Amino acid sequence: MSLKGKKIAILMEGDWYEPEIWYYRLRFAEEGAEVLFLTRMWGQSALTFLGHEFRAPFEVRDSFEGMDDEMLRSFSAVIVPAGMVADRLRYTEDIDKLPPAVEFLKRAFAEKTIIKGIICHGLWLAAPVPELVRGRRLVVHNNLLGDARNMGAEYVNEDVVVDGDLVTARSGGHCHLFARKIIELLQ
């Protein structure tokens, strides 16, 4: 139980990649971490999101909206998963304002004690705030190579890349390597 007392936030939305999310829920808990799945609640007390591959339902009851700095700092890691989660979370009603999930990610990046994990298409969530990854070493899904370069990031052709408090991984299929690295960094 090497992560006892640690909290890990995983952002959620529809079209999540089931093998990845199921793996995190079990693997981080196996190490003793408290795992919370956070989303934009849209005024609801709970939302159920369907997965991408099997259309499996996943209920989320916790939100990043309105989270104060003290609560944010209670997390040891914040993970932006693969699939279409980041694309759905970067929706905003007002194009002159950052989406709430992007604001949350920006606040997490400001906290150097929090490990930020971005895997596969998760980089989409940082697109409105490219300064978060500009000049940083990372890996993304091959389809996002142009996005990473346009954001000013330094692409590294490895399955998992660590740049300080940022851990990135190539695809949802690399979630076991990604989780292992995050666990190592949090121990």
N, C-alpha and C positions, 0 to 999 in steps of 0.2 A: 504494500500500500504506500508506494513512494510519493504519491500526490495527495496524501491526506491533508485536509485543510485548504486545498487549492480549489478554485472555481474556474470553470471553463465555459465561456459563452460561445454558442454556435448560432449564427444567424440562419433563419429559415424563411422559406416562401414556397410557392408551388413549383412543380417540376424539379424537385430535389432528386438527387441520385441515391437511390435506396441503399446499395451496398456500402456506400461511403458513410451515410448518416447512421445506419445501423451499427457499423463498425465503431464510430466515435462513441455512440451511446454506451456500448459495452466496454470498449477498450479503456477509455478514460475513467469510467466508473470502476473497472477492475483495478486500476491503480489507486483508487480511493478518492478521486476528484469528484466534486459536485459538478454535474453537467447541466447547464441551463440552455434551452433553446429559446431564442429571442426573435421577435418579429414586430412588424407594425400591426397593431391590433385593430385599427379602424373603428375604435369605439366598442369592440366586442370583448367579451370575457375569455373567449377561446376561439381559435380558428383551426380548421382542419385542412391541411394541404395534401394534395395527391402527388405521389412520386412520379418520376419520369419513365422508368422502365416498366414497372409493374402496376402503376397507378395505386400503390399502397397508400392508405391514409396515415397521416401523422398529425396529432393534435398539439398545438402550441398554446400555452397560457401565459407566457411571460413576454414583456415588451422592453425594448430599448428606449421607447419614447418617454420623455420626462425623467429619465434616469439621472440622478444627481452625480456629482463628481466622486463623492465618497463611495457610492455603490459601484460606479465604474471602476474605481481603483481596487475594489474587492476582487476583481477578476484577475487571474494570473495569465489568461490567454483569451483572445477573441478570434474566432475562426470564421472566415467567409468561405463557404463550401463551393463545390463544383455545381454543375448543372445550370439551370436557368435562374437559380435563387438570386444571384446578384443583379441580373437584368430586371427581374420583377421588383426587387427592393429599391432600385434606383429611379422608380417612378416618382414624379412630383406633380402636384396639381398646378403649382405656380412655377413657371419656368425661370422666374427671377430669384427663386430660393433653392437651396440645395435640398435634395430629398432627405427625410429624417434619417434613413439608414446611412446615408453618406455623411451627414453631420455626426452620427454616432461613431462611424469609422474614423473620421477626422479627429474626434476627441480621444479615441483609443490610441491613435498614432501619437498624440501629444503626450501620452503617458508612457515613458520609456520603460517602466517596470512591467508593462503588459506585453506579452508576446503576441504579435499579430500574425495570424496564419491565413494565407490566401492560396487556394488551390484551384488549378484549372481555369475555368471562366470566372472565378471569383474576382479577378482583376477588374472586371467591368464595374464593380461598385466604386472603385477608385477613379474611374474615368473623369468624373466631374471635378476631381481634386488631384490632378496629376503630380502636383508638388509632393504628395505623400511618397511617391516611388521614384521621382526624378533623381537620377544619379545612383540609384540603389541597384544592387545585383539581385536578379530574380529569374525564375523560370515560370512559364505559363504553358497552357495548351498550345500546340503548334498553330492553331487557328488564330491565336491572339498575339502572335509574334509582332505583327505590325502595330497593334495597339500598344504593346509594351514599349516598343521603340519610339512610337509617337508620343508616349508619355514621358520620354526621356530616361527610361530605365535601361540598365545594362543587362541584356539577356544572356543567361548562362545555360548552356545545353547540358543540364544535369537533371535528374529526376526530382531532387530536393535541393534547395539552395537556402542558406542562412546568411542574412546580412544584418548583423546586430539583433535587434528585436523583431525582425521580419523573417518569417519562414514561408517559403513558397514551394509549391509542387506542381508537376507537369499536368497531371490529370487525376480524376477521381479514382482511377485504377491504381494510383500510387498512394492512396490514403493511408495504407499501413505504414509506409516509409515516412510519410508526413507526420502521422501521429507519433511514431516512434521518436522522431527528431524533437517534436514538441515536448514529449515526456522527458527525454534526456535533458532538454534545456530547463525544464521546470523542477527537476530533481535537486 
